[in-house]
Amino acid sequence: MNEWNKLHHDCCPADQENLLEVQVYAMSDSLTSKIGGTNKENSLDLDAHSYNRSFGRAGSMGLIGLENLGNTCFMNSSIQCLAHTPMLVDYFLGDYTRNINRTNPLGLNGELALAFGELLRSLWTTDRKPVAPHNFKEKIACFAPQFSGFNQHDSQELLAFLLDGLHEDLNQVKCKPYEEAKDASGRPDEEVADEYWSNHLARNDSVIVDTCHGQYKSTLTCPTCSKRSVTFDPFMYLSLPVPSTAKRAMTVTVFSTDGSREPCSYDVNVPKFGTLSDLVQALSIACLLGDDEILLVAEVYNNCILRYLEEPSDSVSLLRDGDKLAAYRLPKKYEKSPLVIFTHQHFDEHSTGDNLTPQKKEFEAPLLAVLPERVNGLSLHNIYLKLLNPFQLSKRASSLNGSAGSNVDSADLMDGTPSDSGSNFQDIQLEDDPGSSKCSTNECEITNAPDELYDGGAADPNKERRVEDFEFYLRNERGDVQQQKIEINELDLLETIPSRLHVNVHWQQNASIQYAASMLNSLPEINKLELTPKGTEDSVALHGCLEAFLKEEPLGPEDMWKHQQAMKKLDLWRLPEVLVIHLKRFSYTQFTRNKLETFVDFPTTDLDLSSYIADKSEQPSSHYCLYAISNHYGNMGGGHYTASIYHEEGKGWYKFDDDCVTPISENSIKTPAAYVLFYRRQ
């Protein structure tokens, strides 16, 4: 109508009615008071009766869905949350086009603002038909190719792009001045913060700044000289970590590397998205690892060590429940020493079938030991026989009979399965007292040099006969090529000692009756379903997420400050009118994509942030009420987005599921699917 009013209408007789088609949009009270009065200067005069009738129907406006164009639920969810932000509704239902900045090199020529304004207006009409946002999606794909096509995307990433793009399209600063931040130089925080904020506003002036921009204080502290650097930076939303209390039960079998104790399987609980360091720590407590020992953890596949898990920061989510792990106790002083890895095969008495000769079968669990300084046929034979000591039937029987007060069933040990008493299977949590979690029948201190590790002990009259029960072969590192047989009297076995020497041992038929081979025959999988704890829901309060975000923590190696790993502390300083909170449920690594299903308990009517504000001077209210939620259901691979929105005119909560809009109760909006929260200042 503003454009129509500029035209001359001399050709129209004064007494002639001019029929105008007017599209009526819902308006907030502030706009209603501006145009619903009786100002006689208004060129378009609406009588009170007709205006009130139009506005009365506005109670159902804003309850229009968006069609899913093909995996565009992420876009629909973000749009509905923004399209129901009161300050933005007022702005885009008004004459926003006069504020478009088409010359901003950081903007999108005003096209994003125009497309969003057109879409928002179509959601606030009396027409209840769902809207197909084809034009808006085309504009998004044009300016942000990462959102092109019909793949599922992250609603928060789209939201960040929209807020930034709308700001630049509507930025009223045509020529941005260069403002260099001055050093605090001991000045009061309030003075420095105001200076930073003034510099920010000198370059940024839009409805997005007025609505969503806040300010936080960032403090870096050098750990060596205690020097501090303080800056005050703007933010458009807060991305909060979601502390998880969820645990993952993992089963690992621990082996000695000197033949001093039997292998033992432990069930330990580690953080669901913890690291290998957490696993090793829990396992060390469970197996009563000595201060002079370390654990070398390996993944076993197809009877061989597939890889060594030596990077402490790797996520345990890289390991699947069906994988199998072995951990080897090593003396700490031999941590860097060369190792020998024994894989072995035996005659399977149950595999004869039509053949009279039993078939050879690989043992699943490799054995590992420190290599001596002199590697020859005899030393390798001695090492292997020493590693088999715990499996020798005669010694195991005498050990069981001679252990006073032992309540371990010998039949259980012969089968290699955990007994009811728990001696062979431990359930240890990371934070628990290890208590009586030791699982061994033979205690030996490892203090000798490598050459002496396997040569000591009383003379064994049956040793020569036992040597003849095994044949030794060198293998390549992958374990798939057998290279040469190792003779017991072979002296010059290797010209250079490798860091990992692979040897395959062939058991002769006599060997199987001397050893409890079943203990080597199978490794448990990481997760035994019957041992998985049930019914414990992972939950955290929103205040817990805020505290995790604001706590002091060291910078990562890639964010060093003056070549030092400084400590960083964040504080909220200036709060926006609309506070957008992104809950960081998704984590990405080079190999994995995970989603936290933690239930975050957030307030709906009174989010009080006063205790988190570092600026103690008088400020606007720090109390907020919730009005919209972007939800994500399902896993990382796809899932589905919806929005839960409080509708002012309808005085209630509604679920926006693409083109379907239905009323819901306030009690139902709190779910583990909550992903982005929208709060407005009370």
C-alpha positions in Angstrom: 0.0 0.0 0.0 3.0 2.3 0.5 3.8 2.1 -3.2 0.1 2.6 -4.1 -0.1 5.7 -2.0 2.8 7.3 -3.9 0.8 7.3 -7.2 -1.4 10.2 -8.4 -5.1 9.3 -8.7 -6.5 12.3 -10.5 -8.2 10.1 -13.0 -10.5 8.6 -10.3 -13.6 10.5 -9.4 -13.8 11.4 -5.8 -17.1 9.5 -5.3 -16.0 6.3 -7.0 -15.0 3.2 -5.0 -11.7 1.7 -5.8 -11.6 -2.1 -5.2 -8.2 -3.1 -3.7 -7.1 -6.6 -2.9 -5.2 -6.6 0.4 -3.3 -9.6 1.8 -3.9 -9.6 5.6 -1.0 -10.8 7.8 -1.1 -11.5 11.5 0.4 -8.7 13.5 1.6 -8.4 17.0 0.0 -6.0 19.5 2.7 -3.4 18.7 1.9 -3.3 15.0 -1.8 -3.5 15.7 -1.7 -0.3 17.8 0.2 1.5 15.0 -2.3 0.8 12.2 -5.5 -0.1 13.9 -6.3 3.4 15.3 -8.5 6.2 13.8 -5.7 8.3 12.3 -7.6 10.3 9.6 -4.3 10.8 7.7 -4.1 7.1 6.8 -4.8 6.9 3.1 -6.2 3.4 3.7 -9.1 3.6 6.2 -10.2 0.3 7.7 -13.4 0.5 9.7 -13.1 -1.0 13.2 -15.5 -3.9 12.5 -13.7 -5.2 9.4 -10.3 -4.8 11.0 -11.3 -6.7 14.2 -12.8 -9.5 12.2 -9.5 -9.9 10.2 -7.4 -9.9 13.4 -9.7 -12.2 15.2 -8.8 -14.8 12.5 -5.2 -14.1 13.3 -5.5 -16.5 16.3 -5.0 -19.4 13.8 -2.4 -17.7 11.7 1.2 -19.0 12.1 -0.1 -22.5 12.3 0.8 -23.4 8.8 3.2 -26.3 8.0 5.9 -26.6 5.4 6.0 -29.3 2.8 8.9 -31.7 2.9 10.6 -31.4 -0.5 12.8 -34.4 0.1 14.9 -34.6 3.3 14.2 -31.0 4.0 12.8 -31.5 7.5 16.0 -30.0 8.9 15.2 -26.8 7.0 11.6 -26.8 8.0 12.4 -27.1 11.6 14.8 -24.1 11.6 12.5 -22.0 9.6 9.5 -22.5 11.9 11.6 -21.6 14.9 12.7 -18.4 13.3 9.3 -17.6 11.9 7.8 -17.7 15.4 10.5 -15.5 17.0 8.3 -12.4 17.9 10.8 -9.7 17.0 11.4 -11.2 13.6 7.7 -11.7 13.0 7.1 -8.0 13.7 10.0 -7.0 11.5 9.3 -9.1 8.4 5.5 -8.3 8.5 6.5 -4.7 8.4 8.2 -2.7 5.6 11.5 -4.6 6.0 12.5 -4.1 2.3 13.7 -0.6 2.9 16.4 -1.9 5.2 17.9 -4.3 2.6 21.6 -3.7 2.0 22.3 -4.7 -1.6 25.9 -3.4 -1.6 27.3 -5.3 1.3 30.1 -7.6 0.0 29.5 -9.9 2.9 25.8 -10.2 2.1 23.7 -12.1 -0.5 22.5 -9.1 -2.5 19.4 -8.9 -0.3 18.0 -12.1 -1.9 18.1 -14.2 1.2 16.3 -11.6 3.2 13.6 -11.2 0.5 13.1 -14.9 0.2 12.9 -15.4 4.0 10.5 -12.4 4.3 8.3 -13.8 1.6 8.3 -17.3 3.2 7.5 -15.9 6.7 4.6 -13.9 5.4 3.2 -17.0 3.7 3.2 -18.7 7.1 1.2 -15.9 8.7 -1.9 -15.7 6.4 -5.4 -16.9 6.9 -4.8 -19.6 4.3 -4.2 -22.9 6.2 -2.7 -24.8 3.2 0.9 -26.0 3.8 3.5 -24.0 2.0 6.1 -25.6 -0.4 9.3 -23.6 0.2 10.8 -24.2 -3.3 12.0 -20.7 -3.9 13.6 -20.4 -0.4 15.4 -23.7 -0.9 16.7 -22.6 -4.3 18.1 -19.4 -2.7 19.8 -21.5 0.1 21.4 -23.8 -2.4 22.6 -20.9 -4.5 24.4 -19.2 -1.7 25.3 -22.2 0.4 26.0 -25.2 -1.9 26.5 -27.5 1.1 22.7 -27.5 1.5 21.9 -28.2 -2.1 20.5 -31.5 -3.2 18.2 -33.6 -1.1 20.5 -35.0 1.6 19.8 -34.7 5.3 21.7 -31.8 7.0 22.1 -30.3 10.5 19.4 -27.9 11.4 21.8 -25.9 13.6 24.3 -25.5 10.8 21.5 -24.1 8.6 20.3 -21.9 11.4 23.8 -20.4 11.8 23.9 -19.7 8.1 20.5 -18.1 8.1 21.1 -15.8 11.0 24.5 -14.7 9.6 23.1 -14.2 6.0 20.0 -12.3 7.2 22.2 -10.0 9.3 24.5 -9.1 6.4 21.6 -8.6 4.0 19.9 -6.3 6.5 23.0 -4.6 7.9 22.5 -0.8 7.9 26.2 -0.1 8.1 27.1 0.6 4.5 30.8 1.4 5.1 32.3 -0.5 8.0 34.9 1.4 9.9 38.1 -0.3 11.0 38.2 -0.5 14.8 41.3 -1.9 16.4 40.8 -3.4 19.8 42.9 -1.7 22.5 44.6 -3.6 25.2 42.9 -3.6 28.5 46.0 -2.2 30.2 44.5 -2.7 33.7 41.3 -0.8 32.9 38.0 -2.0 34.5 36.2 -4.8 32.7 33.1 -2.7 32.3 35.0 0.0 30.3 36.8 -2.5 28.1 33.6 -4.5 27.4 31.7 -1.4 26.4 34.5 -0.4 24.1 34.4 -3.8 22.4 30.6 -3.7 22.1 30.7 -0.2 20.6 33.2 -1.3 18.0 30.9 -4.3 17.2 27.9 -2.1 16.8 29.9 0.4 14.6 30.2 -2.4 12.0 27.0 -4.3 12.6 23.5 -2.9 12.8 20.5 -5.1 12.0 17.5 -6.7 13.5 19.5 -9.9 14.0 22.0 -7.9 16.1 19.2 -6.3 18.1 17.6 -9.7 18.6 20.2 -12.4 18.9 23.6 -10.9 19.6 25.2 -11.1 23.1 28.7 -10.8 24.5 30.9 -13.0 26.5 34.2 -12.5 28.3 37.1 -14.7 27.3 40.2 -15.0 29.6 43.4 -16.7 28.7 46.0 -17.4 31.4 49.5 -18.5 30.7 50.4 -21.6 32.9 54.1 -20.5 33.2 54.0 -16.8 33.8 50.3 -16.3 34.8 49.9 -13.5 32.3 46.3 -12.9 31.4 44.6 -11.8 28.2 41.0 -10.6 28.3 38.8 -10.0 25.3 35.0 -9.4 25.0 33.6 -11.1 21.9 30.0 -11.2 20.4 28.0 -14.4 20.1 24.8 -15.2 18.1 24.1 -18.4 19.9 25.6 -20.6 22.6 26.9 -24.1 21.7 26.8 -26.0 24.9 28.5 -29.4 25.5 26.2 -32.1 26.8 28.0 -33.9 29.7 27.1 -37.6 29.5 26.9 -40.0 32.4 26.2 -43.0 30.1 28.6 -45.9 30.5 29.6 -48.7 28.1 30.5 -52.2 29.4 33.6 -53.5 27.7 35.1 -57.0 28.1 38.9 -57.3 27.7 41.1 -60.3 28.4 44.4 -59.6 30.1 47.5 -61.8 29.5 50.9 -61.9 31.2 54.0 -61.6 29.1 56.2 -63.7 31.3 54.0 -66.8 32.0 53.4 -65.7 35.6 49.6 -65.7 35.7 46.6 -67.0 33.8 44.7 -64.9 31.3 41.6 -63.3 32.9 38.6 -61.5 31.3 37.4 -58.3 33.0 34.2 -56.4 32.4 34.9 -52.7 32.9 32.6 -49.7 32.5 33.9 -46.6 30.7 32.2 -43.4 29.5 30.1 -44.2 26.4 32.1 -41.7 24.3 35.2 -42.0 26.3 38.8 -42.5 25.1 41.2 -45.4 25.1 42.9 -43.7 28.1 39.6 -44.2 30.0 39.6 -47.9 29.0 43.2 -48.5 30.1 42.6 -46.7 33.4 39.6 -48.8 34.2 41.3 -52.0 33.1 44.4 -51.2 35.2 42.3 -50.9 38.3 40.4 -54.1 37.5 43.6 -56.2 37.1 45.5 -54.5 39.9 48.2 -53.4 37.5 51.5 -52.6 39.3 53.1 -49.2 39.3 56.0 -50.7 37.3 53.7 -52.2 34.7 51.9 -50.9 31.6 49.1 -52.4 29.5 49.5 -52.9 25.7 45.9 -53.2 24.3 45.4 -54.8 20.9 42.4 -55.7 18.7 42.5 -59.4 17.7 40.9 -60.5 14.4 41.2 -63.8 12.6 43.6 -65.2 15.3 46.1 -62.4 14.8 46.7 -58.9 16.3 45.0 -56.6 13.9 46.2 -53.4 15.4 47.6 -52.0 18.7 45.5 -49.4 20.4 48.3 -47.0 21.5 46.7 -43.6 20.9 45.2 -42.6 24.3 42.9 -39.9 22.8 41.2 -42.3 20.3 37.5 -42.8 21.1 36.2 -46.1 22.3 33.4 -45.6 19.9 35.8 -46.7 17.2 35.5 -50.2 18.7 32.4 -52.2 17.8 30.6 -54.5 20.3 31.6 -57.6 18.3 35.3 -56.8 18.3 37.7 -58.7 20.5 40.4 -57.1 22.7 43.5 -58.5 24.4 45.6 -56.6 26.8 49.2 -57.6 27.7 51.0 -56.7 31.0 54.5 -55.4 30.2 57.2 -54.2 32.6 57.3 -50.5 32.3 61.1 -50.5 31.8 60.6 -52.6 28.6 57.9 -50.4 27.1 60.1 -49.6 24.1 61.7 -53.1 23.8 61.2 -55.3 20.7 58.3 -57.9 21.2 57.7 -61.3 19.9 54.1 -62.3 19.0 53.2 -65.9 18.9 50.2 -67.1 17.0 49.6 -70.9 17.2 47.6 -73.7 15.7 46.7 -77.1 17.1 45.0 -80.4 16.0 41.3 -80.2 16.4 40.1 -83.6 17.6 36.5 -82.7 16.7 37.3 -81.9 13.0 38.2 -85.4 11.8 35.0 -86.2 10.0 35.7 -88.7 7.2 39.4 -88.1 7.6 41.4 -90.1 10.1 43.9 -87.3 10.6 42.6 -84.3 12.7 42.7 -80.9 11.0 44.8 -78.1 12.3 43.0 -75.1 13.8 44.3 -71.7 14.9 44.1 -70.6 18.5 42.3 -67.3 18.7 44.4 -65.6 21.4 48.0 -64.6 20.4 50.6 -64.6 23.2 53.2 -61.8 23.5 56.6 -61.4 25.2 59.6 -59.2 25.4 62.4 -60.3 23.0 65.7 -61.2 24.6 68.9 -59.5 23.5 70.0 -62.7 21.8 67.4 -64.2 19.5 67.9 -67.8 18.5 65.9 -71.0 18.1 66.4 -72.1 21.7 65.5 -68.7 23.3 62.3 -68.5 21.3 61.4 -72.1 22.4 62.1 -71.2 26.0 60.0 -68.0 25.8 57.0 -69.8 24.4 57.2 -72.7 27.0 57.4 -70.1 29.7 54.3 -68.4 28.4 52.4 -71.7 28.4 53.2 -72.4 32.1 49.8 -71.2 33.3 48.1 -73.5 30.9 50.0 -76.7 31.9 47.5 -79.1 33.3 49.8 -80.7 36.0 50.8 -77.2 37.4 47.2 -76.0 37.3 46.0 -79.0 39.2 48.7 -78.7 41.9 48.1 -75.0 42.1 44.4 -75.5 42.7 44.9 -78.3 45.3 47.6 -76.3 47.1 45.8 -72.9 47.4 44.5 -72.5 50.9 40.9 -71.3 51.2 40.4 -71.2 47.4 36.8 -71.3 46.4 37.5 -71.6 42.6 36.1 -74.7 41.0 38.8 -76.6 39.1 36.3 -77.6 36.4 35.6 -73.9 35.7 39.3 -73.2 35.3 39.9 -76.2 33.1 37.1 -74.9 30.8 38.5 -71.4 30.9 35.1 -69.9 31.9 34.4 -67.5 34.8 33.3 -69.2 38.0 30.3 -68.0 40.0 32.6 -66.6 42.6 33.9 -64.1 40.1 37.5 -65.1 40.3 37.9 -65.2 36.5 35.5 -62.4 35.6 35.5 -59.0 37.2 32.9 -56.2 36.9 34.8 -53.0 37.7 33.7 -49.4 37.2 36.2 -46.7 36.5 35.4 -44.9 39.7 35.1 -47.9 41.9 37.6 -49.2 44.5 39.3 -52.1 42.9 38.8 -54.2 46.1 39.6 -57.9 45.5 39.6 -57.7 41.8 42.9 -59.7 41.3 42.5 -62.7 39.0 45.6 -64.9 39.2 46.8 -68.1 40.7 50.5 -67.3 40.6 52.3 -64.2 41.7 55.6 -63.2 40.2 57.5 -60.0 40.2 59.1 -59.1 36.8 62.5 -57.6 37.6 65.0 -59.5 35.5 66.7 -58.3 32.3 65.2 -59.6 29.0 67.6 -62.4 28.6 66.8 -63.6 32.1 63.1 -63.3 31.9 62.7 -66.8 30.4 65.8 -68.7 31.5 65.3 -68.8 35.2 63.4 -71.3 37.4 64.0 -74.8 38.6 65.2 -77.4 36.1 62.3 -79.1 34.3 63.1 -82.8 33.4 60.3 -82.8 30.9 61.4 -79.6 29.1 63.3 -81.4 26.3 60.3 -83.6 25.6 57.9 -80.6 25.6 60.1 -78.8 23.1 59.6 -81.6 20.7 55.8 -81.0 20.9 56.0 -77.7 19.0 57.3 -76.5 15.7 58.2 -72.8 15.1 57.9 -70.8 11.9 58.7 -67.2 11.1 55.8 -65.2 9.7 55.5 -61.8 8.0 54.0 -58.9 9.9 50.5 -59.5 8.5 50.7 -63.1 9.6 49.5 -64.4 6.2 52.9 -65.7 4.8 54.9 -68.4 6.6 58.5 -67.9 5.8 60.8 -70.5 7.3 61.0 -73.1 10.1 63.0 -72.2 13.1 65.3 -75.0 14.4 66.0 -75.2 18.1 69.7 -75.2 17.5 69.6 -72.3 15.0 71.9 -69.5 16.3 72.0 -66.8 13.6 68.2 -66.5 13.3 68.0 -62.7 12.5 70.5 -60.2 11.2 68.5 -57.3 12.8 65.9 -57.6 15.5 62.6 -56.1 14.4 60.3 -54.1 16.8 57.7 -56.9 16.3 58.8 -60.4 15.5 55.9 -62.7 14.4 56.2 -66.5 15.0 53.7 -69.2 14.3 53.7 -72.3 16.5 52.4 -75.6 15.3 51.3 -77.8 18.2 51.8 -81.5 17.8 49.2 -83.9 18.9 50.9 -84.7 22.2 50.8 -81.1 23.2 47.1 -80.8 23.4 46.8 -83.3 26.2 49.3 -81.4 28.3 47.7 -78.0 28.2 44.3 -76.4 28.9 44.1 -75.3 25.3 40.5 -74.1 25.6 41.7 -70.9 27.4 43.5 -69.9 24.2 40.8 -71.1 22.0 38.4 -68.2 22.2 38.3 -64.5 23.3 35.1 -62.9 24.5 33.6 -60.0 22.4 33.8 -56.5 23.8 30.1 -56.4 24.7 28.3 -59.3 26.2 24.6 -58.5 25.8 23.6 -60.3 28.9 25.9 -58.1 31.0 24.7 -54.8 29.6 23.2 -52.7 32.4 19.6 -51.8 31.9 17.2 -49.0 32.7 19.6 -46.2 33.6 18.6 -43.1 31.7 21.4 -40.6 30.9 20.3 -37.2 32.0 21.7 -33.8 32.8 20.3 -30.4 33.7 20.7 -27.4 31.3 22.6 -25.6 34.1 25.1 -28.5 34.0 25.6 -27.9 30.3 26.2 -24.2 31.0 28.7 -24.9 33.7 30.6 -27.3 31.4 30.7 -24.6 28.8 31.9 -21.9 31.2 34.4 -23.9 33.2 38.1 -23.2 32.8 39.9 -25.7 30.6 43.3 -26.0 28.7 43.4 -25.0 25.1 43.9 -27.8 22.5 47.3 -28.3 20.9 46.1 -26.6 17.8 45.1 -23.4 19.7 48.3 -22.7 21.5 48.7 -19.1 22.9 52.3 -17.8 22.6 53.5 -21.4 22.2 51.9 -22.3 25.6 48.9 -24.5 26.3 47.0 -21.7 28.1 44.0 -22.1 30.3 40.8 -20.6 28.8 37.8 -19.3 30.8 34.5 -18.0 29.4 31.9 -15.9 31.2 28.6 -14.4 29.9 28.7 -10.6 29.9 25.8 -9.2 27.9 22.7 -11.3 27.1 20.6 -10.9 24.0 16.8 -10.4 23.7 16.5 -13.9 22.2 18.9 -16.5 23.5 19.5 -19.5 21.1 21.1 -22.5 22.8 22.6 -25.3 20.7 23.0 -28.6 22.5 26.1 -30.3 21.0 24.7 -33.8 20.6 26.7 -34.7 17.5 30.4 -35.5 17.5 32.5 -36.1 14.5 35.9 -37.8 14.1 37.8 -39.0 11.0 36.2 -42.4 11.4 33.0 -42.0 13.5 29.8 -39.9 13.8 28.0 -40.2 17.1 24.9 -38.7 18.7 24.3 -38.3 22.4 20.8 -39.3 23.4 21.2 -37.6 26.8 18.0 -36.2 28.3 18.6 -32.5 29.0 16.2 -31.1 31.6 15.7 -27.5 30.6 13.3 -24.9 32.2 10.3 -23.8 30.1 9.1 -20.7 32.0 12.0 -19.3 34.0 15.6 -19.8 32.9 17.5 -17.7 35.4 21.0 -16.8 34.1 21.8 -14.2 36.7 24.4 -16.3 38.4 26.3 -16.8 35.2 26.6 -13.0 34.3 30.1 -11.7 35.1 29.0 -8.1 34.7 27.4 -7.2 38.0 26.3 -3.7 36.9 22.6 -3.1 36.3 21.3 -5.0 33.2 18.0 -5.9 31.6 16.3 -9.0 33.0 18.4 -12.2 32.9 15.3 -14.4 33.1 14.1 -16.2 30.0 11.1 -18.2 28.9 11.2 -21.0 26.2 9.2 -20.5 23.0 10.6 -22.9 20.4 12.6 -26.1 20.1 14.3 -27.8 17.1 14.1 -31.5 17.7 16.1 -34.3 16.1 14.9 -37.9 16.3 17.0 -40.9 15.3 20.6 -41.5 14.6 23.4 -39.7 12.7 22.8 -41.4 9.4 19.4 -39.8 8.9 16.8 -39.3 11.5 14.0 -36.7 11.4 13.6 -33.0 12.5 10.5 -31.4 14.0 9.8 -28.2 15.9 7.9 -27.6 19.1 6.6 -24.0 19.3 4.6 -21.9 21.7 2.0 -20.0 19.8 1.1 -16.7 21.4 -2.3 -16.3 19.8 -3.2 -19.9 20.3 -1.9 -19.8 23.9 -0.4 -23.3 23.7 2.3 -25.5 22.3 2.2 -27.0 18.8 4.2 -29.7 17.1 5.4 -28.7 13.6 6.2 -31.9 11.7 6.7 -30.7 8.2 3.3 -30.0 6.8 1.4 -31.4 9.8 0.7 -29.0 12.7 -0.9 -30.4 15.9 -1.4 -29.1 19.4 0.7 -30.8 22.2 0.9 -30.5 25.9 3.7 -28.6 27.6 4.7 -31.8 29.5 5.5 -33.5 26.2 8.1 -31.0 24.9 10.9 -32.2 27.1 12.6 -35.1 25.3 16.1 -36.4 24.5 15.4 -35.2 21.0 15.7 -31.5 22.0 18.6 -30.1 19.9 18.3 -26.2 19.6 16.4 -24.2 22.3 15.0 -20.7 21.7 14.5 -18.5 24.7 13.2 -14.9 24.9 13.8 -12.4 27.6 11.0 -12.1 30.1 
